[in-house]
Structures are given as structure tokens and as C-alpha cells.
């Protein structure tokens, strides 16, 4: 039978020299206070000795290095997220710049056709877009195309008429209630 090694005696168990789990394998299953060694520096890391600050864990150089790596990784992820967010915003702004002129033309058509102000024309476009479940840009394209002779689909035409009528009725009711 072989003699137990020093490392197996330090851990408080002789199983390491007899084919049992080695000290590093055991340590992964033990709480931090159970893995402390009498050879560790003083200051609260020995078994049974309290930490210098109750409730805190004393950090080692390896832990600090790992936390620095984790912080660096989080910074990289944050930078990547920020870059992706900026790319999405740029694409949205490009799309808005391309679609805005058509939407403004449609507002002008509604303003000229029905005597609406700019905010009312915008409100009509948004309302119809939401009720018809159609993109505002596509509704605006259809409205502008209707001026050049291409008819709007019947459902959209009815919804536009209904939205304008509702807006005009609300405006008339507000004017009548004023003293």
C-alpha cells in the first residue's frame, strides 16, 4: 500500500492517493471556504477564519483577470449592439428620406381636395393606413397616382372618404360648441 501524498493530507482526505478524485476535481464541488488551504495567504482565506469584510469574498489575481476579460467582452458586445443599432437607424432614415416626398404629395392632394390643414391630412393618412392595414407609403403612392388618373382601389377610396367625413364632422361639432 502506498503512503498518502502531502496534497491528499492537506485537503483533509486520503482519497486522492488511492485513486479517488484529485484535489482540483474535489474543489469544484466544494464551497469556497472548504477549498481553502493552510498555505494560502493570511487575511481570511484559511478554513474557519472570517473574511476581512463579512459578506465579501476576497478576490484573487485570476478572478480579477477573469472579471476584466468579462468586462471587456461585455464592452465588445455593447459596442456591437450600438453599431447594429446605428446601422438600423441609418437604414430607417434613408427609407424615410426616400418615402417622405410621396407622403408629402399625398398630404397636399388631401389638403387641396378636401380643404384640410397639414395635420388633418396627416391624420387621415395615418388613420386609413392603420384601418386598412396598409403601409402609409403605399397608401400615399395610391393617392398620388389617383391624381394622374390611376384609380384607388374601392376599399381604400371608401376608407379615405369615411376618414375625411369623420374629421370634417368632428371639426364642425367643435366649431358649433364654441361660444
BELWO-V773455 format. One record per helix or strand of 3 or more residues. SS is the DSSP state (helix for helix, strand for strand). FROM is the first residue (numbers start at 0). TO is the last residue. If there is no record, write none. Layout:
<<SS;FROM;TO> <SS;FROM;TO>>
This chain:
<<helix;5;9> <helix;14;17> <helix;22;26> <helix;31;33> <helix;60;113> <helix;117;131> <helix;135;146> <helix;153;176>>
